[in-house]
Amino acid sequence: MLPQSYYCIYSDGGASCLLFCFDTAI
């Protein structure tokens, strides 16, 4: 399984993706 942060950047790289990454990280 890849880290959420990596998935966030690998997914699209948009603002929404960044927010999702932060939401899942915390």
Secondary structure, 3 states (H helix, E strand, C coil): CCCHHHHHHHHCCCHHHHHHHHHHHC
